[in-house]
Amino acid sequence: MKEEDFIRNKCGTGNPFKVPEGYFEQFTAQLMSQLPEKDARPAPAIPLRRTRYWRMARYAAAAAICSMAFLGTYYLRIAHSAHESHTAYQATDATSEKVYMDDMLDFAMVSNHEIALYLTDAY
């Protein structure tokens, strides 16, 4: 606070910048006279339809690429799982049913003890 008071006492609170009388009234005319002359012909305008078309074409191409990637991944997963299931159960019917049942019980996390309880009605 003391420094601000010292500066105000030393320099004062008035505006030190002065502008000649009528400067801003003549400013725009003076500036326009200093600018170079502009061509009379307007710049060629790009039709709005053309820009809209290319923007939509880009969006359509991006959507097509994304959908192809998604469907391709989905198809490969289905084909891979079908190939695995076909090769895993090529044994005889009794063996394949046993393997299938064992896989099902492992997936359901059913233990041998729980199976015995279900079969004996002790549950």
C-alpha positions as CSV (number, residue, x, y, z in Angstrom):
1,M,0.0,0.0,0.0
2,K,2.9,2.4,0.8
3,E,4.4,1.8,-2.7
4,E,1.1,2.6,-4.4
5,D,0.7,5.8,-2.4
6,F,4.3,6.8,-3.2
7,I,3.7,6.3,-7.0
8,R,0.4,8.2,-6.9
9,N,2.0,11.1,-5.1
10,K,5.0,11.1,-7.5
11,C,3.1,10.7,-10.8
12,G,-0.5,11.8,-10.0
13,T,-3.7,10.1,-11.0
14,G,-4.3,11.9,-14.3
15,N,-4.1,10.2,-17.7
16,P,-0.6,10.9,-19.2
17,F,-1.7,10.0,-22.8
18,K,-3.1,12.7,-25.0
19,V,-4.9,12.4,-28.4
20,P,-5.2,15.3,-30.9
21,E,-8.6,16.8,-31.2
22,G,-10.8,15.1,-33.9
23,Y,-8.3,12.2,-34.3
24,F,-10.9,9.4,-34.0
25,E,-13.4,11.2,-36.3
26,Q,-10.8,11.1,-39.1
27,F,-9.3,7.7,-38.2
28,T,-11.5,5.5,-40.3
29,A,-11.2,7.7,-43.4
30,Q,-7.4,7.9,-43.0
31,L,-7.1,4.1,-42.5
32,M,-9.2,3.3,-45.6
33,S,-7.2,5.6,-47.8
34,Q,-4.0,3.8,-46.8
35,L,-5.3,0.3,-47.7
36,P,-4.5,-1.1,-51.1
37,E,-7.3,-1.2,-53.7
38,K,-9.3,-4.5,-53.8
39,D,-10.1,-6.4,-56.9
40,A,-13.6,-5.8,-58.1
41,R,-14.3,-9.5,-58.9
42,P,-15.4,-11.6,-55.9
43,A,-13.6,-14.8,-54.9
44,P,-15.1,-17.9,-56.4
45,A,-17.5,-19.5,-54.0
46,I,-17.5,-23.2,-53.4
47,P,-21.0,-24.6,-53.8
48,L,-22.5,-25.6,-50.5
49,R,-23.8,-28.8,-51.9
50,R,-20.4,-30.0,-52.9
51,T,-18.9,-29.5,-49.5
52,R,-21.9,-31.2,-47.9
53,Y,-21.6,-34.1,-50.3
54,W,-18.0,-34.8,-49.4
55,R,-18.6,-34.4,-45.7
56,M,-21.4,-37.0,-45.9
57,A,-19.2,-39.2,-48.1
58,R,-16.5,-39.2,-45.4
59,Y,-19.0,-40.1,-42.7
60,A,-20.4,-42.9,-44.8
61,A,-17.0,-44.3,-45.5
62,A,-16.0,-44.2,-41.9
63,A,-19.3,-46.0,-40.9
64,A,-18.7,-48.6,-43.6
65,I,-15.2,-49.3,-42.4
66,C,-16.3,-49.6,-38.7
67,S,-19.2,-51.9,-39.6
68,M,-16.9,-54.1,-41.8
69,A,-14.4,-54.4,-38.9
70,F,-17.2,-55.2,-36.4
71,L,-18.9,-57.8,-38.7
72,G,-15.5,-59.3,-39.7
73,T,-14.5,-59.8,-36.1
74,Y,-17.9,-61.2,-35.2
75,Y,-17.7,-63.7,-38.2
76,L,-14.2,-64.8,-37.3
77,R,-15.2,-65.4,-33.7
78,I,-18.2,-67.5,-34.7
79,A,-16.2,-69.4,-37.3
80,H,-13.4,-70.0,-34.7
81,S,-15.8,-71.2,-32.0
82,A,-17.6,-73.5,-34.5
83,H,-14.3,-75.0,-35.5
84,E,-13.3,-75.6,-31.9
85,S,-16.6,-77.2,-31.0
86,H,-16.5,-79.4,-34.1
87,T,-13.0,-80.7,-33.4
88,A,-13.6,-81.1,-29.7
89,Y,-16.6,-83.5,-30.1
90,Q,-15.5,-85.7,-32.9
91,A,-15.3,-88.8,-30.7
92,T,-18.2,-91.3,-30.3
93,D,-21.5,-90.1,-29.1
94,A,-21.1,-91.4,-25.5
95,T,-17.7,-89.9,-25.1
96,S,-18.8,-86.6,-26.6
97,E,-21.8,-86.4,-24.2
98,K,-19.5,-87.1,-21.3
99,V,-17.1,-84.4,-22.4
100,Y,-20.0,-82.0,-22.9
101,M,-21.5,-82.7,-19.5
102,D,-18.1,-82.3,-17.8
103,D,-17.6,-79.0,-19.5
104,M,-21.1,-77.9,-18.5
105,L,-20.6,-78.8,-14.9
106,D,-17.2,-77.1,-14.7
107,F,-18.7,-74.0,-16.2
108,A,-21.6,-74.1,-13.7
109,M,-19.0,-74.7,-10.9
110,V,-20.9,-77.8,-9.6
111,S,-18.8,-80.1,-7.5
112,N,-19.1,-83.9,-7.2
113,H,-20.4,-83.5,-3.6
114,E,-23.3,-81.3,-4.9
115,I,-24.2,-83.9,-7.6
116,A,-24.3,-86.6,-4.9
117,L,-26.6,-84.4,-2.8
118,Y,-29.0,-83.9,-5.7
119,L,-29.1,-87.6,-6.6
120,T,-29.8,-88.8,-3.0
121,D,-32.4,-86.2,-2.2
122,A,-30.4,-85.2,0.9
123,Y,-30.4,-81.6,-0.2
